[in-house]
């Protein structure tokens, strides 16, 4: 059910210098350099007013891409419900200015059909996501992963049929090995549905996509959006000091016990470079990704408006000297 929006958008949200936009692969779509991700901090366990404030602040500052998935929360589905309420109450009149995404492929509901990349899973999930978000369509619908057993043809044909149904305008792929990514892109292209974008984990500490994914995406004319730019907070000032009193992360591999002394040395050294650039470490980590022409957009998941505002400021300085890049690579290669 719709309601009359009470929000008035910032009239200067598209003013020069507010946000930059990059062409997404071989398409007419331009995405903001910063996208707002809903993986954490927008679920049912989080305060609605805080989530609303962040979404509206983002839109007021030129962020037009809102990245969601069926199981973002927690609990599952609640991030989409939060977005749907914010959209219905505030942003419905601006739907044509927004890129809204969803994904399916990881676990969502009990039983054998609530996980994976089958036609049943993708189509059922999208219908439920549209209902939660109060939308008639999403702009991009992702196959969230290659599940290892569903035939590529089944998954891709489901995405094609979803586009033909009008429930999604574009197709995206995420978490695919390059051989399966190439097969998926070929199948889609043969049916005249070009994959718009690929989403992958990418940051200073995790650079796997550089070797095979990025060259393939460039060759195929597919955009690339990076998630986890701060390595779940490691590339911030969070772990520069004593981590013994830090709360454990929700992810096992990011608990303070795994923040080794060697990693802390590298993070501290990176922080010194950031300070010389007049940036926080988090800002430099985001700028480092945007300095790469292959990066279309960086997805951030800010806990607070202050974090959001600081992330947006990262786009003001994405130029690195040759010496800075050499020193960063030296630090990252330290054992």
Helices and strands as residue ranges (DSSP letters): E 21-23, E 30-32, E 34-37, H 48-60, E 65-67, H 78-86, I 87-91, G 92-97, E 99-104, H 119-133, E 138-143, H 152-165, E 168-174, H 178-190, E 195-201, G 208-210, H 213-220, E 223-227, G 237-239, G 252-254, G 256-258, H 261-276, H 281-290, E 297-300, H 305-313, G 314-316, H 322-332
